[in-house]
Amino acid sequence: MAKQINCPCGEVVRGETDDELVANAEEHIRTAHPEQVGQRSREDILAMSEDAA
């Protein structure tokens, strides 16, 4: 099942698998929040996720 993260900046990051979600979230962090690069673990990212509607 697809998952998503609703970033506080307003962006919605989605992935069909946990691996895809984490990769997409890390890319979003790199491009939109470079000051946070390296501050979120895989577990942190997955903990922020919810099932996509």
PDB file with SEQRES, HELIX, SHEET and CRYST1 records, atoms N, CA, C and O in Angstrom:
SEQRES   1 A   53  MET ALA LYS GLN ILE ASN CYS PRO CYS GLY GLU VAL VAL          
SEQRES   2 A   53  ARG GLY GLU THR ASP ASP GLU LEU VAL ALA ASN ALA GLU          
SEQRES   3 A   53  GLU HIS ILE ARG THR ALA HIS PRO GLU GLN VAL GLY GLN          
SEQRES   4 A   53  ARG SER ARG GLU ASP ILE LEU ALA MET SER GLU ASP ALA          
SEQRES   5 A   53  ALA                                                          
HELIX    1 AA1 ASP A   18  ALA A   32  1                                  15    
HELIX    2 AA2 PRO A   34  GLN A   36  5                                   3    
HELIX    3 AA3 ARG A   42  ALA A   47  1                                   6    
SHEET    1 AA1 2 LYS A   3  ASN A   6  0                                        
SHEET    2 AA1 2 VAL A  12  GLY A  15 -1                                        
CRYST1    1.000    1.000    1.000  90.00  90.00  90.00 P 1           1          
ATOM      1  N   MET A   1       0.841  -1.182   0.000  1.00  0.00           N  
ATOM      2  CA  MET A   1       0.000   0.000   0.000  1.00  0.00           C  
ATOM      3  C   MET A   1       0.883   1.241   0.000  1.00  0.00           C  
ATOM      4  O   MET A   1       1.903   1.298   0.688  1.00  0.00           O  
ATOM      5  N   ALA A   2       0.477   2.223  -0.776  1.00  0.00           N  
ATOM      6  CA  ALA A   2       1.216   3.466  -0.867  1.00  0.00           C  
ATOM      7  C   ALA A   2       1.145   4.218   0.463  1.00  0.00           C  
ATOM      8  O   ALA A   2       0.164   4.131   1.202  1.00  0.00           O  
ATOM      9  N   LYS A   3       2.219   4.956   0.741  1.00  0.00           N  
ATOM     10  CA  LYS A   3       2.284   5.781   1.947  1.00  0.00           C  
ATOM     11  C   LYS A   3       2.639   7.201   1.554  1.00  0.00           C  
ATOM     12  O   LYS A   3       3.142   7.456   0.461  1.00  0.00           O  
ATOM     13  N   GLN A   4       2.369   8.112   2.461  1.00  0.00           N  
ATOM     14  CA  GLN A   4       2.693   9.503   2.207  1.00  0.00           C  
ATOM     15  C   GLN A   4       3.113  10.192   3.495  1.00  0.00           C  
ATOM     16  O   GLN A   4       2.823   9.736   4.601  1.00  0.00           O  
ATOM     17  N   ILE A   5       3.802  11.300   3.310  1.00  0.00           N  
ATOM     18  CA  ILE A   5       4.179  12.189   4.410  1.00  0.00           C  
ATOM     19  C   ILE A   5       3.704  13.578   4.028  1.00  0.00           C  
ATOM     20  O   ILE A   5       3.995  14.064   2.935  1.00  0.00           O  
ATOM     21  N   ASN A   6       2.979  14.210   4.923  1.00  0.00           N  
ATOM     22  CA  ASN A   6       2.550  15.594   4.729  1.00  0.00           C  
ATOM     23  C   ASN A   6       3.578  16.499   5.408  1.00  0.00           C  
ATOM     24  O   ASN A   6       3.556  16.683   6.625  1.00  0.00           O  
ATOM     25  N   CYS A   7       4.470  17.054   4.606  1.00  0.00           N  
ATOM     26  CA  CYS A   7       5.535  17.900   5.145  1.00  0.00           C  
ATOM     27  C   CYS A   7       4.942  19.218   5.638  1.00  0.00           C  
ATOM     28  O   CYS A   7       4.009  19.741   5.029  1.00  0.00           O  
ATOM     29  N   PRO A   8       5.469  19.755   6.723  1.00  0.00           N  
ATOM     30  CA  PRO A   8       4.981  21.045   7.219  1.00  0.00           C  
ATOM     31  C   PRO A   8       5.090  22.179   6.192  1.00  0.00           C  
ATOM     32  O   PRO A   8       4.397  23.189   6.321  1.00  0.00           O  
ATOM     33  N   CYS A   9       5.947  22.028   5.178  1.00  0.00           N  
ATOM     34  CA  CYS A   9       6.074  23.070   4.160  1.00  0.00           C  
ATOM     35  C   CYS A   9       4.918  23.047   3.175  1.00  0.00           C  
ATOM     36  O   CYS A   9       4.793  23.942   2.339  1.00  0.00           O  
ATOM     37  N   GLY A  10       4.066  22.018   3.269  1.00  0.00           N  
ATOM     38  CA  GLY A  10       2.917  21.924   2.377  1.00  0.00           C  
ATOM     39  C   GLY A  10       3.060  20.866   1.297  1.00  0.00           C  
ATOM     40  O   GLY A  10       2.076  20.512   0.648  1.00  0.00           O  
ATOM     41  N   GLU A  11       4.246  20.364   1.097  1.00  0.00           N  
ATOM     42  CA  GLU A  11       4.498  19.324   0.100  1.00  0.00           C  
ATOM     43  C   GLU A  11       4.030  17.971   0.627  1.00  0.00           C  
ATOM     44  O   GLU A  11       4.161  17.683   1.817  1.00  0.00           O  
ATOM     45  N   VAL A  12       3.487  17.149  -0.257  1.00  0.00           N  
ATOM     46  CA  VAL A  12       3.121  15.780   0.079  1.00  0.00           C  
ATOM     47  C   VAL A  12       4.105  14.864  -0.633  1.00  0.00           C  
ATOM     48  O   VAL A  12       4.230  14.905  -1.857  1.00  0.00           O  
ATOM     49  N   VAL A  13       4.802  14.038   0.139  1.00  0.00           N  
ATOM     50  CA  VAL A  13       5.783  13.102  -0.402  1.00  0.00           C  
ATOM     51  C   VAL A  13       5.166  11.714  -0.365  1.00  0.00           C  
ATOM     52  O   VAL A  13       4.672  11.278   0.675  1.00  0.00           O  
ATOM     53  N   ARG A  14       5.192  11.018  -1.499  1.00  0.00           N  
ATOM     54  CA  ARG A  14       4.545   9.707  -1.597  1.00  0.00           C  
ATOM     55  C   ARG A  14       5.531   8.641  -2.047  1.00  0.00           C  
ATOM     56  O   ARG A  14       6.571   8.934  -2.638  1.00  0.00           O  
ATOM     57  N   GLY A  15       5.177   7.397  -1.751  1.00  0.00           N  
ATOM     58  CA  GLY A  15       5.936   6.253  -2.224  1.00  0.00           C  
ATOM     59  C   GLY A  15       5.068   5.017  -2.209  1.00  0.00           C  
ATOM     60  O   GLY A  15       4.224   4.850  -1.328  1.00  0.00           O  
ATOM     61  N   GLU A  16       5.274   4.148  -3.187  1.00  0.00           N  
ATOM     62  CA  GLU A  16       4.512   2.901  -3.265  1.00  0.00           C  
ATOM     63  C   GLU A  16       5.028   1.866  -2.266  1.00  0.00           C  
ATOM     64  O   GLU A  16       4.285   0.983  -1.837  1.00  0.00           O  
ATOM     65  N   THR A  17       6.300   1.981  -1.902  1.00  0.00           N  
ATOM     66  CA  THR A  17       6.917   1.071  -0.930  1.00  0.00           C  
ATOM     67  C   THR A  17       7.628   1.914   0.117  1.00  0.00           C  
ATOM     68  O   THR A  17       7.818   3.117  -0.069  1.00  0.00           O  
ATOM     69  N   ASP A  18       8.020   1.281   1.218  1.00  0.00           N  
ATOM     70  CA  ASP A  18       8.790   2.005   2.243  1.00  0.00           C  
ATOM     71  C   ASP A  18      10.079   2.551   1.644  1.00  0.00           C  
ATOM     72  O   ASP A  18      10.447   3.697   1.900  1.00  0.00           O  
ATOM     73  N   ASP A  19      10.766   1.734   0.847  1.00  0.00           N  
ATOM     74  CA  ASP A  19      12.033   2.182   0.253  1.00  0.00           C  
ATOM     75  C   ASP A  19      11.826   3.394  -0.657  1.00  0.00           C  
ATOM     76  O   ASP A  19      12.622   4.333  -0.629  1.00  0.00           O  
ATOM     77  N   GLU A  20      10.770   3.378  -1.457  1.00  0.00           N  
ATOM     78  CA  GLU A  20      10.495   4.498  -2.355  1.00  0.00           C  
ATOM     79  C   GLU A  20      10.114   5.743  -1.558  1.00  0.00           C  
ATOM     80  O   GLU A  20      10.544   6.848  -1.888  1.00  0.00           O  
ATOM     81  N   LEU A  21       9.313   5.569  -0.518  1.00  0.00           N  
ATOM     82  CA  LEU A  21       8.933   6.706   0.320  1.00  0.00           C  
ATOM     83  C   LEU A  21      10.157   7.339   0.964  1.00  0.00           C  
ATOM     84  O   LEU A  21      10.304   8.561   0.948  1.00  0.00           O  
ATOM     85  N   VAL A  22      11.034   6.523   1.528  1.00  0.00           N  
ATOM     86  CA  VAL A  22      12.234   7.043   2.180  1.00  0.00           C  
ATOM     87  C   VAL A  22      13.110   7.768   1.155  1.00  0.00           C  
ATOM     88  O   VAL A  22      13.609   8.856   1.440  1.00  0.00           O  
ATOM     89  N   ALA A  23      13.304   7.191  -0.023  1.00  0.00           N  
ATOM     90  CA  ALA A  23      14.112   7.834  -1.061  1.00  0.00           C  
ATOM     91  C   ALA A  23      13.505   9.162  -1.484  1.00  0.00           C  
ATOM     92  O   ALA A  23      14.221  10.151  -1.637  1.00  0.00           O  
ATOM     93  N   ASN A  24      12.198   9.191  -1.674  1.00  0.00           N  
ATOM     94  CA  ASN A  24      11.523  10.430  -2.075  1.00  0.00           C  
ATOM     95  C   ASN A  24      11.591  11.484  -0.964  1.00  0.00           C  
ATOM     96  O   ASN A  24      11.772  12.671  -1.237  1.00  0.00           O  
ATOM     97  N   ALA A  25      11.445  11.046   0.274  1.00  0.00           N  
ATOM     98  CA  ALA A  25      11.532  11.981   1.402  1.00  0.00           C  
ATOM     99  C   ALA A  25      12.944  12.548   1.525  1.00  0.00           C  
ATOM    100  O   ALA A  25      13.116  13.743   1.766  1.00  0.00           O  
ATOM    101  N   GLU A  26      13.950  11.696   1.361  1.00  0.00           N  
ATOM    102  CA  GLU A  26      15.330  12.179   1.437  1.00  0.00           C  
ATOM    103  C   GLU A  26      15.625  13.170   0.316  1.00  0.00           C  
ATOM    104  O   GLU A  26      16.328  14.157   0.532  1.00  0.00           O  
ATOM    105  N   GLU A  27      15.096  12.916  -0.875  1.00  0.00           N  
ATOM    106  CA  GLU A  27      15.269  13.857  -1.983  1.00  0.00           C  
ATOM    107  C   GLU A  27      14.556  15.171  -1.683  1.00  0.00           C  
ATOM    108  O   GLU A  27      15.098  16.242  -1.958  1.00  0.00           O  
ATOM    109  N   HIS A  28      13.361  15.105  -1.127  1.00  0.00           N  
ATOM    110  CA  HIS A  28      12.640  16.321  -0.753  1.00  0.00           C  
ATOM    111  C   HIS A  28      13.426  17.122   0.285  1.00  0.00           C  
ATOM    112  O   HIS A  28      13.525  18.345   0.191  1.00  0.00           O  
ATOM    113  N   ILE A  29      13.976  16.433   1.261  1.00  0.00           N  
ATOM    114  CA  ILE A  29      14.779  17.119   2.278  1.00  0.00           C  
ATOM    115  C   ILE A  29      15.985  17.795   1.629  1.00  0.00           C  
ATOM    116  O   ILE A  29      16.297  18.943   1.944  1.00  0.00           O  
ATOM    117  N   ARG A  30      16.667  17.084   0.722  1.00  0.00           N  
ATOM    118  CA  ARG A  30      17.845  17.663   0.049  1.00  0.00           C  
ATOM    119  C   ARG A  30      17.498  18.924  -0.731  1.00  0.00           C  
ATOM    120  O   ARG A  30      18.254  19.896  -0.718  1.00  0.00           O  
ATOM    121  N   THR A  31      16.361  18.907  -1.405  1.00  0.00           N  
ATOM    122  CA  THR A  31      16.032  20.038  -2.274  1.00  0.00           C  
ATOM    123  C   THR A  31      15.295  21.164  -1.549  1.00  0.00           C  
ATOM    124  O   THR A  31      15.545  22.338  -1.825  1.00  0.00           O  
ATOM    125  N   ALA A  32      14.398  20.826  -0.632  1.00  0.00           N  
ATOM    126  CA  ALA A  32      13.565  21.851   0.006  1.00  0.00           C  
ATOM    127  C   ALA A  32      14.045  22.263   1.396  1.00  0.00           C  
ATOM    128  O   ALA A  32      13.757  23.368   1.855  1.00  0.00           O  
ATOM    129  N   HIS A  33      14.781  21.365   2.067  1.00  0.00           N  
ATOM    130  CA  HIS A  33      15.208  21.623   3.446  1.00  0.00           C  
ATOM    131  C   HIS A  33      16.665  21.198   3.642  1.00  0.00           C  
ATOM    132  O   HIS A  33      16.945  20.352   4.492  1.00  0.00           O  
ATOM    133  N   PRO A  34      17.591  21.765   2.877  1.00  0.00           N  
ATOM    134  CA  PRO A  34      18.986  21.297   2.937  1.00  0.00           C  
ATOM    135  C   PRO A  34      19.613  21.399   4.330  1.00  0.00           C  
ATOM    136  O   PRO A  34      20.566  20.680   4.631  1.00  0.00           O  
ATOM    137  N   GLU A  35      19.094  22.274   5.167  1.00  0.00           N  
ATOM    138  CA  GLU A  35      19.632  22.400   6.523  1.00  0.00           C  
ATOM    139  C   GLU A  35      19.322  21.172   7.376  1.00  0.00           C  
ATOM    140  O   GLU A  35      19.903  21.007   8.448  1.00  0.00           O  
ATOM    141  N   GLN A  36      18.411  20.305   6.914  1.00  0.00           N  
ATOM    142  CA  GLN A  36      18.025  19.117   7.664  1.00  0.00           C  
ATOM    143  C   GLN A  36      18.642  17.825   7.118  1.00  0.00           C  
ATOM    144  O   GLN A  36      18.356  16.742   7.629  1.00  0.00           O  
ATOM    145  N   VAL A  37      19.473  17.929   6.100  1.00  0.00           N  
ATOM    146  CA  VAL A  37      20.089  16.729   5.526  1.00  0.00           C  
ATOM    147  C   VAL A  37      20.864  15.987   6.610  1.00  0.00           C  
ATOM    148  O   VAL A  37      21.659  16.577   7.340  1.00  0.00           O  
ATOM    149  N   GLY A  38      20.619  14.690   6.700  1.00  0.00           N  
ATOM    150  CA  GLY A  38      21.312  13.841   7.662  1.00  0.00           C  
ATOM    151  C   GLY A  38      20.697  13.826   9.050  1.00  0.00           C  
ATOM    152  O   GLY A  38      21.202  13.138   9.936  1.00  0.00           O  
ATOM    153  N   GLN A  39      19.620  14.567   9.257  1.00  0.00           N  
ATOM    154  CA  GLN A  39      19.010  14.640  10.587  1.00  0.00           C  
ATOM    155  C   GLN A  39      17.845  13.687  10.782  1.00  0.00           C  
ATOM    156  O   GLN A  39      17.363  13.533  11.904  1.00  0.00           O  
ATOM    157  N   ARG A  40      17.379  13.041   9.714  1.00  0.00           N  
ATOM    158  CA  ARG A  40      16.236  12.123   9.800  1.00  0.00           C  
ATOM    159  C   ARG A  40      16.682  10.716   9.412  1.00  0.00           C  
ATOM    160  O   ARG A  40      17.207  10.497   8.320  1.00  0.00           O  
ATOM    161  N   SER A  41      16.467   9.783  10.307  1.00  0.00           N  
ATOM    162  CA  SER A  41      16.790   8.385   9.995  1.00  0.00           C  
ATOM    163  C   SER A  41      15.642   7.773   9.201  1.00  0.00           C  
ATOM    164  O   SER A  41      14.560   8.352   9.104  1.00  0.00           O  
ATOM    165  N   ARG A  42      15.889   6.603   8.641  1.00  0.00           N  
ATOM    166  CA  ARG A  42      14.841   5.869   7.943  1.00  0.00           C  
ATOM    167  C   ARG A  42      13.648   5.653   8.872  1.00  0.00           C  
ATOM    168  O   ARG A  42      12.498   5.813   8.462  1.00  0.00           O  
ATOM    169  N   GLU A  43      13.925   5.292  10.112  1.00  0.00           N  
ATOM    170  CA  GLU A  43      12.864   5.064  11.091  1.00  0.00           C  
ATOM    171  C   GLU A  43      12.069   6.337  11.360  1.00  0.00           C  
ATOM    172  O   GLU A  43      10.846   6.288  11.491  1.00  0.00           O  
ATOM    173  N   ASP A  44      12.756   7.480  11.444  1.00  0.00           N  
ATOM    174  CA  ASP A  44      12.073   8.761  11.643  1.00  0.00           C  
ATOM    175  C   ASP A  44      11.117   9.043  10.485  1.00  0.00           C  
ATOM    176  O   ASP A  44       9.970   9.439  10.687  1.00  0.00           O  
ATOM    177  N   ILE A  45      11.615   8.830   9.277  1.00  0.00           N  
ATOM    178  CA  ILE A  45      10.807   9.099   8.084  1.00  0.00           C  
ATOM    179  C   ILE A  45       9.581   8.189   8.063  1.00  0.00           C  
ATOM    180  O   ILE A  45       8.469   8.655   7.817  1.00  0.00           O  
ATOM    181  N   LEU A  46       9.775   6.906   8.318  1.00  0.00           N  
ATOM    182  CA  LEU A  46       8.644   5.974   8.294  1.00  0.00           C  
ATOM    183  C   LEU A  46       7.652   6.274   9.418  1.00  0.00           C  
ATOM    184  O   LEU A  46       6.450   6.067   9.248  1.00  0.00           O  
ATOM    185  N   ALA A  47       8.137   6.755  10.556  1.00  0.00           N  
ATOM    186  CA  ALA A  47       7.247   7.106  11.655  1.00  0.00           C  
ATOM    187  C   ALA A  47       6.343   8.287  11.319  1.00  0.00           C  
ATOM    188  O   ALA A  47       5.258   8.421  11.886  1.00  0.00           O  
ATOM    189  N   MET A  48       6.786   9.146  10.398  1.00  0.00           N  
ATOM    190  CA  MET A  48       5.989  10.300   9.976  1.00  0.00           C  
ATOM    191  C   MET A  48       4.970   9.944   8.905  1.00  0.00           C  
ATOM    192  O   MET A  48       4.112  10.761   8.571  1.00  0.00           O  
ATOM    193  N   SER A  49       5.055   8.741   8.367  1.00  0.00           N  
ATOM    194  CA  SER A  49       4.208   8.376   7.228  1.00  0.00           C  
ATOM    195  C   SER A  49       2.831   7.906   7.650  1.00  0.00           C  
ATOM    196  O   SER A  49       2.594   7.521   8.795  1.00  0.00           O  
ATOM    197  N   GLU A  50       1.930   7.955   6.675  1.00  0.00           N  
ATOM    198  CA  GLU A  50       0.584   7.437   6.853  1.00  0.00           C  
ATOM    199  C   GLU A  50       0.169   6.788   5.534  1.00  0.00           C  
ATOM    200  O   GLU A  50       0.775   7.039   4.492  1.00  0.00           O  
ATOM    201  N   ASP A  51      -0.855   5.961   5.588  1.00  0.00           N  
ATOM    202  CA  ASP A  51      -1.357   5.344   4.365  1.00  0.00           C  
ATOM    203  C   ASP A  51      -1.881   6.443   3.444  1.00  0.00           C  
ATOM    204  O   ASP A  51      -2.588   7.352   3.879  1.00  0.00           O  
ATOM    205  N   ALA A  52      -1.521   6.343   2.164  1.00  0.00           N  
ATOM    206  CA  ALA A  52      -1.968   7.329   1.185  1.00  0.00           C  
ATOM    207  C   ALA A  52      -3.455   7.129   0.898  1.00  0.00           C  
ATOM    208  O   ALA A  52      -3.958   6.005   0.875  1.00  0.00           O  
ATOM    209  N   ALA A  53      -4.122   8.218   0.686  1.00  0.00           N  
ATOM    210  CA  ALA A  53      -5.566   8.158   0.403  1.00  0.00           C  
ATOM    211  C   ALA A  53      -5.831   7.756  -1.034  1.00  0.00           C  
ATOM    212  O   ALA A  53      -6.987   7.656  -1.445  1.00  0.00           O  
TER     213      ALA A  53                                                      
END                                                                             
